[in-house]
Amino acid sequence: MAKDVKENFLSELKRKFPSLKRASASKSLFEIPETSARIYVRYSKVHPGTKTFYGLRECDLRDLEGHRALLCFLWDGQELPLLIPYAAFEDGFHSIKPAQDGQFKVQVYPDSESTELYVSSAGRFNVEGYFGWNELNSLASPGISSTASQMTHSQVQTLLGAIGFAKGNDVWFPTIDRVGLDWNLTPKFPLQGRLPQRFAAVDGILSEIDVVWIKRGSGELGALFEVEHTTSIYSGLLRFNDVHLIAPDLKPRFGVVANDARRSLFVRQLNRPTFQRSGLAELCTFMEYANVLDWHERTKGAQQ
């Protein structure tokens, strides 16, 4: 099965880019000569608990440095390839050590709501926005620019709320932020008037978190997002940590959303002993603005 999944992907890649060739002696590293783009292709079975396991060889990652490169993760039953820019994670890999076998241990958790990448010793990252061929097309067309870097804090909040609502959640925003929501980006959806009584122990903390998803019908806490446009990533992590410690039974997903330039700061802050010992480091994800924009577009497209 592994051979079929990988060969099918490479066949489609070769159709799109006929000049495709191996980039080194590695059987997993490929190059598109006219663009100098490199793709590191890895496959895993889907294990119980909807997990996939990958080993990224340190020597192969070194061959990606200095190139416009993508990490490609494949598994059985996958509809679209997961293509992640290596540059987005390069600093993270430099900040940790590989296992004794010379590989960085990585897992992908495919989920109907949100797919996450877990890098051992570096943390979790929301990669929902990286499905499909867009990233590869962007590498092949370096002139393509994204509006994501120009998005405001309020616009990111609005899109996260729209994604949550489309996925069957009620949405809470802090009262003070609601006037700034940008309804030009998405059809207006109803906002949660108050937080459910069952969250009373952490009501004061939740009410200040940028975006809260509450599973419609069950009233369970679905996900919490802090949009760290210019504010301290550390302060957002502290709020998450308080929720996690005070009410561990709620078990939401935690996500820090920021410009990609702040990804390495997220990794450093999350590796503080406070968050390592509490367990938050294993639960909190990072997502950049471009991911949010693409995730919203795909969610909107699925509804049409």
Protein Blocks (a to p, Z undefined) as FASTA:
>chain_A
ZZmmmmmmmmmmmmmmmmbccfblbfkbccdfknopacddddddddehiiadddddfklm
mmmgopacddddddehiabdcdddfklmmmmmmmpccdfkopacddddddfkbccdddeh
ibpcdfklmgcjklmmmmmmmmbccfklmpcfklmmmmmmmmmmmnopacdddfklmmmp
cfklpccddddfbdcfklmmmmmmmmmpfbacddehjlpafbdcdddfklcfklmmmmmm
mmmmmmmmnopacdddddfklmmmmmmmmmpmklmmnommmmpccddfklmmmmmmmmmm
mmZZ
